[in-house]
Amino acid sequence: MKIFISGADGALGTDMQNLLRKEGINFKPTDINQLDIANFRKTNEILLNYRPDVILHFAAISNVDTCEKNKDLAFRVNALSTLGLAIISRKINAKMLYVSTNFVFDGSSEKPYTEYSQPNPISEYGRSKFLGEHYVKDICDRYYIVRTSWLFGENSKTFVSRFLVEKNKPSSIDVICDQFASFTYTIDLADAIFLLIKSENYGTYHVVNKDSGSWLDFALRSKELMNFKTEINPIKTEELNLPAPRPRYAPLDSRNFEFLFGQGMRTWQDALSEFIKSIKDKY
C-alpha cells in the first residue's frame, strides 16, 4: 500500500506518519512547505508520478476566524484543493479520505449529530469544508469522509492542547464554557483512519471519542489529572467578540464506524488520561 498525505505536518498528520512507520507502510508526506495542494498542476504532476493507492487529505485552513475574514482563502484551500485531489484520485483509481468537521452543522440540535443529520454550516469554515465533502462525493468512486471535532494531542494547535504541553503555565487562563461538542485524540483518530483505509467500507463517518463537553470541562479534568496551579476562569463565547459564529451544541455520534468495525471509540476522559501521561513521561 502506498499512501499520499496532505497536511502531514499537522497534529493528525504527525500521528498518522508515526502509525504508518510502525506498520511499515510506504507513504509520501507533504505540507505547504513542500507542496501547495491548491496548485492543481503541480499536485497532479506529483501524484501521477507517485501513484498512491490512498490519498489522505488532511490539509486545511482550520482557523475558523481566519476563514471568516478571508473567504477566498478558505474556499481555495478547503474546497478547491479537495476538488483537485478528488479528480486526481479518480484518475489514478486511488481511494480518497477527506477529513471534515462538526462545523458543517449549525449547532441547533438537542442531541448529537449522526451521519444522516442535515448539515447547515453557519461559518465560512463550515461552508468551505462542506463544499469539499460535495466534491468528494460527486467525483470519487471510492471515498471516506471523516467528520471529527475538537482535536487534542501533543501537536494540536487548539488552545487547551497548547496550554497542556507548556512547561511554564500561566497563573490563569480563560476557557469557553458555553460551547459543547465531542473531543478527539489525534492518536485515536489516526488509528480509526487506518482501519477505514484498509477496508472497502466507503462512505461518511463521524469519528470522535465518546461523551461530549465544553472546553471548560476539558480544562478542569486536565487540572485534576495534572495538578497544575493555573486558575481556570469560565468565559462565554460572546465575551470574546470573535469574527466567526460557532455551533453552540455540535457533538457527533460515531454509530456508522462502531457498527461497521465492531468497536467503539473510548471516552475522551480516558484518552485525555493517556495524553497527559505521555506529556508527563516526556517532560
C-alpha positions as CSV (number, residue, x, y, z in Angstrom):
1,M,0.0,0.0,0.0
2,K,1.3,3.5,-0.9
3,I,-0.2,6.5,0.8
4,F,-0.1,10.2,0.0
5,I,-0.7,12.6,2.9
6,S,-1.6,16.3,2.6
7,G,-1.3,18.4,5.7
8,A,1.3,15.9,7.0
9,D,2.9,18.3,9.5
10,G,-0.3,19.0,11.4
11,A,-1.4,17.2,14.6
12,L,-3.2,14.4,12.8
13,G,-0.7,14.1,10.1
14,T,2.2,13.7,12.5
15,D,0.4,10.9,14.4
16,M,-0.6,9.3,11.1
17,Q,3.0,9.3,10.0
18,N,4.1,7.7,13.3
19,L,1.5,4.9,12.8
20,L,2.3,4.2,9.2
21,R,6.0,4.0,10.0
22,K,5.2,1.5,12.8
23,E,3.1,-0.5,10.3
24,G,5.9,-0.5,7.7
25,I,3.6,1.4,5.1
26,N,5.1,3.3,2.2
27,F,3.9,6.9,2.4
28,K,4.7,10.3,0.9
29,P,4.1,13.2,3.4
30,T,3.6,16.7,2.1
31,D,2.7,20.0,3.7
32,I,2.6,23.6,2.5
33,N,6.4,23.9,2.6
34,Q,6.8,21.0,0.1
35,L,3.6,21.4,-1.9
36,D,0.7,23.8,-2.2
37,I,-2.2,21.4,-2.8
38,A,-4.3,24.3,-4.2
39,N,-1.8,24.3,-7.1
40,F,-3.6,21.7,-9.2
41,R,-1.0,21.4,-11.9
42,K,1.9,20.7,-9.5
43,T,-0.2,18.4,-7.3
44,N,-1.4,16.5,-10.4
45,E,2.2,16.0,-11.6
46,I,3.4,14.7,-8.2
47,L,0.5,12.3,-7.7
48,L,0.6,10.9,-11.3
49,N,4.3,10.2,-10.7
50,Y,3.9,8.7,-7.2
51,R,0.6,6.9,-7.9
52,P,-0.6,6.2,-4.4
53,D,-3.2,3.6,-3.5
54,V,-4.7,6.0,-0.9
55,I,-4.9,9.8,-0.7
56,L,-5.3,11.1,2.9
57,H,-6.4,14.7,2.6
58,F,-5.7,16.4,6.0
59,A,-4.6,19.8,4.8
60,A,-7.0,22.7,5.5
61,I,-7.3,26.2,6.8
62,S,-8.8,25.2,10.1
63,N,-8.6,28.5,11.9
64,V,-12.3,29.4,11.9
65,D,-11.8,33.2,12.3
66,T,-9.2,33.3,9.5
67,C,-11.7,31.6,7.2
68,E,-14.4,34.1,8.2
69,K,-12.1,37.1,7.4
70,N,-10.7,35.6,4.2
71,K,-13.4,33.7,2.4
72,D,-11.4,33.3,-0.8
73,L,-8.5,31.7,1.0
74,A,-10.9,29.3,2.8
75,F,-12.6,28.4,-0.5
76,R,-9.2,27.9,-2.3
77,V,-7.6,25.7,0.3
78,N,-10.6,23.8,1.9
79,A,-12.8,23.4,-1.2
80,L,-10.8,23.8,-4.5
81,S,-7.8,21.8,-3.3
82,T,-10.3,19.0,-2.4
83,L,-11.8,19.2,-5.9
84,G,-8.4,18.8,-7.4
85,L,-7.4,15.8,-5.2
86,A,-10.8,14.2,-5.9
87,I,-10.2,14.5,-9.7
88,I,-6.7,13.1,-9.4
89,S,-7.9,10.3,-7.1
90,R,-10.5,9.2,-9.7
91,K,-7.9,9.5,-12.5
92,I,-5.4,7.1,-10.8
93,N,-8.1,4.9,-9.2
94,A,-6.9,5.7,-5.6
95,K,-9.1,5.6,-2.5
96,M,-9.6,9.1,-1.0
97,L,-10.1,10.0,2.6
98,Y,-11.2,13.6,3.4
99,V,-11.2,14.9,6.9
100,S,-14.2,17.2,7.6
101,T,-15.7,18.8,10.7
102,N,-18.7,19.1,13.0
103,F,-18.8,22.8,11.8
104,V,-20.9,21.6,8.9
105,F,-23.7,21.6,11.4
106,D,-25.4,24.7,12.8
107,G,-25.5,23.6,16.5
108,S,-29.2,23.9,16.9
109,S,-29.8,20.2,17.6
110,E,-30.6,18.9,21.1
111,K,-28.9,15.6,20.5
112,P,-25.6,14.5,18.9
113,Y,-25.4,14.7,15.1
114,T,-25.3,11.4,13.2
115,E,-24.0,10.8,9.7
116,Y,-27.6,11.3,8.4
117,S,-28.3,14.6,10.1
118,Q,-28.8,17.5,7.7
119,P,-25.7,19.8,7.5
120,N,-26.3,23.6,7.7
121,P,-23.0,25.4,8.2
122,I,-23.1,28.9,9.7
123,S,-19.4,29.9,9.2
124,E,-17.2,30.3,6.2
125,Y,-15.0,27.5,7.6
126,G,-18.0,25.2,7.8
127,R,-19.3,26.1,4.3
128,S,-15.9,25.6,2.7
129,K,-15.5,22.1,4.3
130,F,-19.0,21.1,3.4
131,L,-18.3,22.1,-0.2
132,G,-15.3,19.9,-0.1
133,E,-17.5,17.0,1.0
134,H,-19.7,17.6,-2.0
135,Y,-16.7,17.4,-4.4
136,V,-15.5,14.2,-2.9
137,K,-19.0,12.6,-3.1
138,D,-19.7,13.8,-6.6
139,I,-16.3,12.8,-8.1
140,C,-14.8,9.8,-6.2
141,D,-16.0,6.2,-6.6
142,R,-14.1,5.1,-3.5
143,Y,-14.1,7.6,-0.7
144,Y,-14.3,8.1,3.0
145,I,-15.5,11.3,4.5
146,V,-14.5,11.5,8.2
147,R,-16.1,14.2,10.2
148,T,-14.4,14.9,13.5
149,S,-14.3,17.5,16.2
150,W,-12.1,19.4,18.7
151,L,-8.8,17.6,18.2
152,F,-6.3,17.3,21.1
153,G,-2.9,15.8,21.2
154,E,0.8,16.8,21.5
155,N,0.9,18.7,18.2
156,S,-2.6,20.1,18.2
157,K,-3.0,23.8,17.8
158,T,-6.1,24.1,19.9
159,F,-5.7,26.5,22.8
160,V,-6.1,24.0,25.6
161,S,-3.8,21.4,24.0
162,R,-1.0,24.0,23.6
163,F,-1.6,25.1,27.2
164,L,-1.2,21.5,28.5
165,V,2.1,20.9,26.8
166,E,3.6,24.2,28.1
167,K,6.2,23.6,30.8
168,N,5.7,27.1,32.3
169,K,2.0,27.6,32.7
170,P,0.4,31.0,33.3
171,S,-1.2,31.9,36.6
172,S,-4.7,32.0,35.0
173,I,-6.5,31.3,31.7
174,D,-9.9,32.0,30.3
175,V,-11.7,29.0,28.9
176,I,-15.0,29.0,26.9
177,C,-17.8,27.3,28.9
178,D,-20.9,27.6,26.6
179,Q,-19.9,25.6,23.5
180,F,-20.4,21.8,23.6
181,A,-19.0,19.2,21.3
182,S,-17.1,16.0,21.1
183,F,-13.3,15.7,21.7
184,T,-11.0,13.6,19.6
185,Y,-7.5,12.4,20.5
186,T,-5.4,12.6,17.4
187,I,-3.8,9.2,18.0
188,D,-7.2,7.6,18.3
189,L,-8.3,9.3,15.1
190,A,-5.2,8.1,13.2
191,D,-5.9,4.5,14.4
192,A,-9.5,4.8,13.1
193,I,-8.4,6.2,9.8
194,F,-6.0,3.3,9.3
195,L,-8.9,0.8,9.9
196,L,-11.0,2.7,7.4
197,I,-8.5,2.8,4.5
198,K,-7.7,-0.9,4.9
199,S,-11.4,-1.7,4.3
200,E,-13.8,-1.3,1.4
201,N,-16.4,0.3,3.7
202,Y,-16.8,3.5,1.8
203,G,-19.0,6.4,2.9
204,T,-19.3,9.1,5.6
205,Y,-18.2,8.6,9.1
206,H,-18.2,10.5,12.4
207,V,-15.1,9.6,14.3
208,V,-14.8,11.2,17.8
209,N,-14.1,10.0,21.3
210,K,-17.2,9.1,23.3
211,D,-19.0,11.6,25.5
212,S,-19.1,15.4,25.0
213,G,-18.5,18.5,27.0
214,S,-17.1,22.1,26.9
215,W,-13.5,23.2,26.7
216,L,-14.1,24.2,30.4
217,D,-14.9,20.6,31.2
218,F,-11.8,19.5,29.4
219,A,-9.6,22.0,31.2
220,L,-11.0,21.2,34.6
221,R,-10.5,17.5,34.1
222,S,-6.9,18.2,32.9
223,K,-6.3,20.1,36.1
224,E,-7.5,17.2,38.2
225,L,-5.1,14.9,36.3
226,M,-2.0,17.2,36.2
227,N,-2.4,19.1,39.5
228,F,-1.3,22.4,37.9
229,K,-1.8,25.6,39.8
230,T,-3.3,27.7,36.9
231,E,-6.7,29.3,37.8
232,I,-9.3,28.4,35.2
233,N,-11.8,31.2,34.5
234,P,-15.1,30.3,32.6
235,I,-15.9,32.7,29.8
236,K,-18.8,32.9,27.4
237,T,-18.3,33.0,23.7
238,E,-19.9,36.4,23.2
239,E,-17.4,38.0,25.6
240,L,-14.6,37.2,23.1
241,N,-16.3,39.0,20.2
242,L,-14.9,36.5,17.7
243,P,-15.4,37.1,13.9
244,A,-16.9,33.7,13.1
245,P,-20.0,32.2,14.6
246,R,-19.6,28.8,16.3
247,P,-22.2,26.0,16.7
248,R,-23.2,26.0,20.4
249,Y,-24.0,22.3,20.6
250,A,-22.5,20.0,18.0
251,P,-21.3,16.7,19.4
252,L,-21.0,13.8,16.9
253,D,-22.4,10.3,17.1
254,S,-20.0,7.7,15.7
255,R,-22.6,5.0,15.0
256,N,-21.5,4.1,11.5
257,F,-17.9,3.5,12.5
258,E,-18.9,1.5,15.5
259,F,-21.4,-0.7,13.6
260,L,-19.2,-1.4,10.6
261,F,-16.0,-2.1,12.6
262,G,-17.5,-3.7,15.7
263,Q,-15.7,-1.4,18.1
264,G,-16.4,1.9,19.7
265,M,-14.1,4.8,20.5
266,R,-13.0,5.2,24.1
267,T,-14.2,8.2,26.1
268,W,-12.4,11.5,25.8
269,Q,-11.7,11.3,29.6
270,D,-9.8,8.0,29.1
271,A,-8.0,9.4,26.0
272,L,-7.1,12.6,27.9
273,S,-5.6,10.5,30.7
274,E,-3.3,8.7,28.2
275,F,-2.4,12.0,26.6
276,I,-1.4,13.6,29.9
277,K,0.6,10.5,30.9
278,S,2.5,10.9,27.7
279,I,3.2,14.5,28.5
280,K,4.4,13.7,32.0
281,D,6.7,10.9,30.6
282,K,8.2,13.3,28.1
283,Y,8.6,16.3,30.2
